[in-house]
Amino acid sequence: MANKQKTTNSIIKWADMSSPVIFRGDASTAYRDPAVLCHDGCFHMYFTLSEIETGGQVFLRVAHSESRDLQNWSAPDIITPKDNSKNFSSPGNVIRFGDEWIICLQTYPRPNGEKYGNETSRIWIMRSKDLKTWSEPELLRVKGPDVPIGDMGRMIDPYLLEDKDEPEKWWCFYKQNGVSLSWSHDLKIWNFAGTEKSGENVCVLVDGDEYVLFHSPANGIGVKRSRDLKSWRDTELLTLGQKSWPWAQGRLTAGFVLDLRDDPDVAKAILFFHGSDYPEMDARGGFDNYASIALAWSPDFKEWSWPGKLDR
């Protein structure tokens, strides 16, 4: 698979981790929608940074942070512009395509103070040679080149995956009428392939002869499995340690799984997600603020552990 990831000399001391939380949200800040790549022993995390400015204006941008041990992370650096008519956010994942890196993300326009992104929300990619400097965003016309941009409909939360049976065929999953799917060989000309029932923030991996889809229902991280991307079965709902986490009482959501089970330096699948202190509509916040990114891990996609869990 073109997006198979390996680490080199990563130093991870699971037993030394004291908290699942990587970035803790507060009254004016939310950390949401993590997407993580491991390259040459360095974990690169991309995520939505939401900031409420004086006067209540909200700006969403994509930020980047690095770590070699999953405990110590660099201060976030911003890779998208400050513009609430676009609000680039919700990075889905980073893939290797040819000789460059591709990140997929959304726009979430809220120019008039809307609570959620308006009907012009669309999905995009950016390109990079070094995982730090990124090109100007390119719109993904996932409904096909002949569908006018204005007729594509509201779409958010993209994720890119190479077909497990057909190399160089790429799928784009995105939130529209559940999860919609389109495919392409060049990431430019897309073919719409239909919709399936699902929550938001989809992450899809290959496990043996199956696809495993992680998604976000009203609360928790749902898991589905399929052999053909058409017939899906629900297998479980993950809430991890939510009952005892004050920073996740409102909602636990946006799971992203970095599968490094085959890498001897890690030997685990790492689940990154965010939790909010309060429910989304709570007057105290929980959407544009008080959201925190955290992690858990598993050797088999079945038993999950995290810092502070007794059986880790």
C-alpha positions as CSV (number, residue, x, y, z in Angstrom):
1,M,0.0,0.0,0.0
2,A,1.3,3.4,-0.9
3,N,0.4,4.9,2.5
4,K,2.0,2.2,4.6
5,Q,3.9,3.9,7.4
6,K,7.0,2.9,9.2
7,T,8.9,4.5,12.0
8,T,12.6,4.7,12.7
9,N,14.1,5.1,16.1
10,S,10.9,6.3,17.8
11,I,11.2,6.2,21.5
12,I,7.9,5.5,23.1
13,K,7.6,4.7,26.8
14,W,4.0,3.8,27.2
15,A,4.2,3.2,30.9
16,D,5.6,6.7,31.5
17,M,2.7,8.5,30.1
18,S,0.7,10.2,32.9
19,S,-2.3,11.5,30.9
20,P,-4.0,10.8,27.7
21,V,-4.3,14.5,26.9
22,I,-1.9,16.0,24.4
23,F,-3.4,19.5,24.0
24,R,-5.9,20.8,26.6
25,G,-8.6,23.2,25.5
26,D,-9.7,26.2,27.6
27,A,-12.2,29.0,27.6
28,S,-10.9,30.5,24.3
29,T,-9.3,27.6,22.6
30,A,-10.3,24.2,21.2
31,Y,-8.0,21.5,19.8
32,R,-10.0,19.2,17.5
33,D,-9.9,16.7,14.6
34,P,-6.4,15.1,14.9
35,A,-4.7,13.4,11.9
36,V,-1.3,11.9,12.4
37,L,1.5,10.6,10.3
38,C,4.8,9.0,11.4
39,H,7.8,9.6,9.2
40,D,11.4,8.9,10.0
41,G,10.7,8.5,13.6
42,C,8.7,11.7,14.0
43,F,5.0,11.9,14.6
44,H,3.4,14.8,12.7
45,M,0.0,15.7,14.0
46,Y,-2.3,18.0,12.1
47,F,-5.5,19.3,13.8
48,T,-8.1,22.0,13.9
49,L,-7.1,24.9,16.2
50,S,-10.2,27.0,17.1
51,E,-9.6,30.3,18.8
52,I,-12.2,32.8,20.1
53,E,-11.0,36.3,20.0
54,T,-12.0,39.3,22.1
55,G,-15.5,40.2,21.0
56,G,-16.4,36.6,20.2
57,Q,-15.1,36.2,16.7
58,V,-14.1,32.6,16.0
59,F,-11.3,31.5,13.6
60,L,-10.5,27.9,12.6
61,R,-7.1,27.0,11.2
62,V,-5.1,23.8,10.7
63,A,-2.1,23.5,13.0
64,H,0.9,21.1,13.1
65,S,2.9,19.7,15.9
66,E,5.7,17.1,16.2
67,S,6.8,14.5,18.7
68,R,9.2,11.6,18.8
69,D,7.8,10.0,22.0
70,L,4.1,10.8,21.9
71,Q,4.5,12.7,25.2
72,N,6.4,15.9,24.3
73,W,4.9,17.8,21.5
74,S,6.2,21.0,19.8
75,A,4.2,24.2,20.1
76,P,1.6,24.3,17.3
77,D,2.5,26.1,14.1
78,I,-0.2,27.2,11.7
79,I,-0.4,26.0,8.1
80,T,-3.6,27.7,6.8
81,P,-4.7,31.3,6.7
82,K,-6.8,33.2,9.2
83,D,-10.0,33.7,7.3
84,N,-13.4,32.9,8.6
85,S,-14.9,33.0,5.1
86,K,-12.9,29.8,4.6
87,N,-11.9,28.4,8.0
88,F,-9.7,25.6,6.7
89,S,-10.0,22.8,9.3
90,S,-10.6,19.1,10.0
91,P,-7.6,17.5,8.3
92,G,-8.5,14.0,7.4
93,N,-5.1,12.4,6.8
94,V,-1.8,12.7,5.0
95,I,-0.8,10.3,2.2
96,R,2.3,9.9,0.1
97,F,1.4,10.4,-3.6
98,G,4.2,10.3,-6.1
99,D,7.1,12.4,-4.8
100,E,5.0,14.6,-2.4
101,W,2.8,14.5,0.6
102,I,-0.9,15.3,0.3
103,I,-3.1,16.5,3.1
104,C,-6.9,16.6,2.8
105,L,-9.0,19.1,4.7
106,Q,-12.2,21.1,4.7
107,T,-13.4,24.7,4.5
108,Y,-16.0,25.6,7.2
109,P,-17.1,29.1,6.4
110,R,-18.8,31.0,9.2
111,P,-18.4,34.7,8.0
112,N,-21.6,35.9,9.7
113,G,-21.0,34.2,13.0
114,E,-22.8,31.0,12.2
115,K,-22.5,28.1,14.7
116,Y,-21.5,25.6,11.9
117,G,-20.0,25.8,8.5
118,N,-22.4,27.1,5.9
119,E,-23.6,25.5,2.6
120,T,-20.4,26.5,0.8
121,S,-18.3,24.1,3.0
122,R,-16.1,22.0,0.6
123,I,-13.1,19.6,0.7
124,W,-9.6,20.3,-0.5
125,I,-6.0,19.1,-0.6
126,M,-2.6,20.7,-0.2
127,R,0.8,19.4,-1.2
128,S,4.2,19.4,0.5
129,K,7.7,18.1,0.1
130,D,8.6,18.4,3.8
131,L,5.4,18.1,5.8
132,K,5.8,21.6,7.0
133,T,5.5,24.0,4.0
134,W,2.3,23.5,2.1
135,S,0.9,24.6,-1.3
136,E,-2.2,26.6,-1.9
137,P,-5.4,24.6,-1.3
138,E,-6.9,22.8,-4.3
139,L,-10.6,22.0,-4.4
140,L,-11.6,18.4,-4.8
141,R,-14.4,18.1,-7.3
142,V,-15.5,14.8,-5.9
143,K,-18.9,14.8,-7.6
144,G,-17.2,14.8,-11.0
145,P,-15.7,17.5,-13.3
146,D,-19.0,18.3,-14.9
147,V,-20.8,19.1,-11.7
148,P,-20.7,22.9,-11.0
149,I,-19.1,23.8,-7.8
150,G,-22.2,25.4,-6.5
151,D,-24.2,22.2,-7.1
152,M,-21.8,19.9,-5.2
153,G,-23.6,20.4,-1.9
154,R,-22.2,20.9,1.6
155,M,-19.3,18.5,2.3
156,I,-16.8,18.2,5.1
157,D,-14.4,15.8,6.9
158,P,-12.5,14.2,4.0
159,Y,-10.3,11.1,4.2
160,L,-8.1,9.5,1.5
161,L,-7.4,5.8,1.1
162,E,-5.8,3.6,-1.5
163,D,-8.0,0.6,-2.6
164,K,-6.8,-2.6,-1.0
165,D,-7.4,-4.6,-4.1
166,E,-6.6,-2.1,-6.9
167,P,-3.3,-0.2,-6.4
168,E,-3.3,3.4,-7.5
169,K,-7.0,3.7,-7.1
170,W,-7.8,6.3,-4.4
171,W,-11.0,6.7,-2.5
172,C,-12.1,9.9,-0.9
173,F,-14.6,9.6,2.0
174,Y,-16.4,12.7,3.1
175,K,-19.4,13.7,5.2
176,Q,-22.5,14.2,3.0
177,N,-25.7,12.3,3.4
178,G,-23.9,10.0,5.9
179,V,-20.5,9.2,4.3
180,S,-20.1,9.7,0.6
181,L,-17.4,8.0,-1.5
182,S,-15.7,9.1,-4.7
183,W,-12.6,7.5,-6.5
184,S,-9.8,8.8,-8.6
185,H,-6.5,7.6,-10.1
186,D,-4.8,11.0,-10.1
187,L,-6.6,13.0,-7.3
188,K,-7.9,15.4,-9.9
189,I,-10.6,13.6,-11.9
190,W,-13.1,12.1,-9.5
191,N,-16.0,9.7,-9.9
192,F,-18.9,9.7,-7.5
193,A,-19.6,6.2,-6.1
194,G,-22.5,6.7,-3.7
195,T,-23.2,7.0,0.0
196,E,-23.3,4.8,3.1
197,K,-24.8,5.2,6.6
198,S,-22.2,6.7,8.9
199,G,-21.3,9.4,11.4
200,E,-18.8,12.1,10.7
201,N,-15.0,12.3,10.9
202,V,-14.4,9.0,9.0
203,C,-11.1,7.2,9.2
204,V,-10.7,4.0,7.1
205,L,-7.9,1.4,7.4
206,V,-7.2,-2.0,5.9
207,D,-7.1,-4.9,8.4
208,G,-6.4,-8.2,6.6
209,D,-9.0,-8.6,3.9
210,E,-11.3,-6.0,5.4
211,Y,-11.7,-2.3,5.6
212,V,-12.2,-0.9,9.1
213,L,-14.1,2.4,9.3
214,F,-14.0,4.5,12.4
215,H,-16.6,7.3,12.6
216,S,-18.3,9.6,15.0
217,P,-21.9,9.1,16.0
218,A,-23.6,11.4,18.6
219,N,-21.0,10.3,21.2
220,G,-18.0,7.9,21.1
221,I,-16.2,6.3,18.2
222,G,-18.1,3.8,16.1
223,V,-16.5,1.0,14.2
224,K,-17.7,-0.7,11.0
225,R,-16.2,-3.4,8.8
226,S,-16.5,-4.3,5.1
227,R,-14.8,-6.3,2.5
228,D,-16.0,-4.2,-0.5
229,L,-16.8,-0.7,0.8
230,K,-20.5,-1.4,0.1
231,S,-21.8,-3.8,2.7
232,W,-20.9,-2.6,6.2
233,R,-21.5,-4.2,9.6
234,D,-21.3,-2.3,12.9
235,T,-18.9,-4.0,15.3
236,E,-18.5,-1.7,18.4
237,L,-18.7,1.7,19.9
238,L,-15.6,3.0,21.8
239,T,-15.9,5.5,24.7
240,L,-12.6,4.5,26.4
241,G,-12.2,6.2,29.8
242,Q,-14.8,8.9,29.1
243,K,-16.7,8.4,32.4
244,S,-13.7,9.4,34.4
245,W,-12.3,12.1,32.1
246,P,-13.6,15.7,33.0
247,W,-12.3,17.0,29.7
248,A,-14.5,14.5,27.7
249,Q,-17.8,14.7,29.6
250,G,-19.5,16.6,26.8
251,R,-18.5,14.4,23.9
252,L,-15.8,12.0,22.8
253,T,-15.4,12.0,19.1
254,A,-13.2,12.5,15.9
255,G,-11.2,9.3,16.2
256,F,-8.1,8.9,13.9
257,V,-6.2,5.6,14.0
258,L,-2.6,5.4,13.0
259,D,-1.9,1.7,12.4
260,L,1.7,0.9,13.4
261,R,1.0,-2.7,14.6
262,D,3.5,-4.1,12.1
263,D,6.3,-1.7,13.1
264,P,8.6,-3.2,15.7
265,D,9.3,0.2,17.2
266,V,5.6,0.7,18.1
267,A,3.7,-2.5,17.6
268,K,0.4,-0.8,18.2
269,A,-2.5,1.1,16.6
270,I,-2.7,4.5,18.1
271,L,-6.1,6.2,18.4
272,F,-6.1,10.0,18.5
273,F,-9.3,11.8,19.2
274,H,-10.8,14.8,20.9
275,G,-13.1,15.2,23.9
276,S,-15.1,18.3,25.0
277,D,-15.8,19.4,28.6
278,Y,-19.4,20.2,27.7
279,P,-22.0,19.2,25.1
280,E,-21.9,21.2,21.9
281,M,-24.9,23.4,22.7
282,D,-24.0,24.0,26.3
283,A,-23.8,27.8,27.1
284,R,-20.3,27.3,28.6
285,G,-18.9,26.1,25.2
286,G,-17.5,22.7,24.1
287,F,-17.3,23.3,20.4
288,D,-15.2,26.4,19.7
289,N,-13.5,26.0,23.1
290,Y,-12.9,23.4,25.8
291,A,-12.0,20.7,23.4
292,S,-8.8,18.6,24.0
293,I,-6.8,16.1,21.9
294,A,-5.9,12.8,23.5
295,L,-4.7,9.3,22.6
296,A,-5.1,5.6,23.3
297,W,-3.6,2.5,21.8
298,S,-4.3,-1.1,20.9
299,P,-2.4,-4.2,19.7
300,D,-5.4,-5.6,17.9
301,F,-8.2,-3.0,17.3
302,K,-10.1,-4.8,20.2
303,E,-8.5,-4.0,23.5
304,W,-7.7,-0.3,24.1
305,S,-5.4,1.2,26.7
306,W,-4.5,4.7,27.7
307,P,-2.4,6.5,30.3
308,G,-4.0,5.8,33.7
309,K,-5.8,2.6,32.7
310,L,-5.0,-0.1,35.2
311,D,-4.5,-2.9,32.7
312,R,-2.2,-1.1,30.3
